[in-house]
C-alpha cells in the first residue's frame, strides 16, 4: 500500500504535538526540579531515572521490538493478543525478580551508586519504578505496532501533564524530594500503563480468554528475535544512559546534576527527530515486508529529509547557546563549558542521524550485527568515561559518548551499504541544500571572528548571524534546485 502524503502529514502533526507537549513538559519539570532540588538533589533524581532506563531494555529482552514485528501485520485478534500476553508475562517475571533483589540489597548498592544522603531510598524507588516502566514501554510499543497514533499521543501528553502538575503540588506542600518525585512518577506511569492496555484491548477487541501464552516454539521465536534487540538496547544504554550513572558514582550527585541538566536541554534535538523515527520504523518495515524497497526509500527520504533540514541548524544553535541558556534557566550552579555542550550536541545529532540505517538493518535481519556493534561501542563509551572523567571532567565524558556514537554510526552506515542501501538513504536534494546552508552559516561565523574582537561577540549575535545565513542559503539553494529540475 502506498504511503500517502496526507496520511504521513497527519501522523506527523500528531507526533509533533505529542513531542512538543510531552518534551516541553519534561523540560519544564526538569528545570523546576533543578531549581527546587539544587544540583545534588536533581543529580540524585536524574541518576535514579537513568538507572531504571538502563535496566528496562534488559528486562524487556527486546520483546517490545519483537511484538511490533509479530503484530504489526496481524489480521486476527488472537494473533495480536498472544504475543502481547507472552511478552508481558516474561517481562513481569524478570523485572519483578530484579526489583526484589534491588530492594533487599539497597544498602549495599547505595554505597556504589551515589553520594546523595538518600541513596538507599533512591535505589528502592528505582526498584518500584523498574517493572512499571517496563510494562508501560511494552504497551506503548504495542500501540505503535497497531498504528494507534492518536491514542499514544493523548496518553503521552496526559502523562507529561500529570507528572509536571504532581511535582508542582509536591513543592506547594513542601514534600518535594528526589524520592517523592520518583514515587509520584511511578504511580502516574502505572495509571497510564493501565489506560494504554485498556485502549489496546478495546480497539483490537481483545477478550480476556484470548490472552493466551504462545506455545514454546513461539516463545523461542520471540526471544530469538528479541534478545539481539535487548543486547543492542543495552549497547545503546551504555552509549547514552550509563554515562549519567557513572558520573554520579564517580564524581558525585552535584556533578551529575549539572551534566543531566545539559543533556536535558540537548534532548530538544532528539525530540525533533522522535516523531519522524516513530513513524519511520513501522512504515519501512511494512514496505519491506511487501517487497517494495522503493516505497521504503521514499518514506525514508521524506521523513529523514525533514529531520536534516531543520535538525542541522537546531544542533548548531544548541551548541552555540546551550551553555548560556542553561545558566539562565536553572542558575549559575549548573554552569557547563560551551565546549562540553558542543561535544554533547554532536553526540546526539550523530545518534539521531544514524537511525534510518539502524532501522534498515533491523528490518533486513541484521539484528545480530547491530547487537554486537552497539555493545562494542557501548563498552568503548564506558571505558572512555572511566579513563577521561577523572582526568578532564565532564568534557571527558562528552568526548567518550561522542566517539562511541560516531563509531557506531559509521559501522551502521557501512553495513547498510553492503546490504544495498547505504548513502541512498540520504535524501539527496535536502542533504545538498543543508550542506550548502551549513557551510554558509559557518562561513559567516568565521568571518565574524576574523573582523571582530572575540570578546565583543556574544553567543546570541553569533547564533543570529548563523541562522540568518543558513535560512538564506537554504532558500536560494532550493530555488536553484527547482529550476534545474524544470530545465
Beta strands, then each sheet from edge to edge (+ up, - down):
end
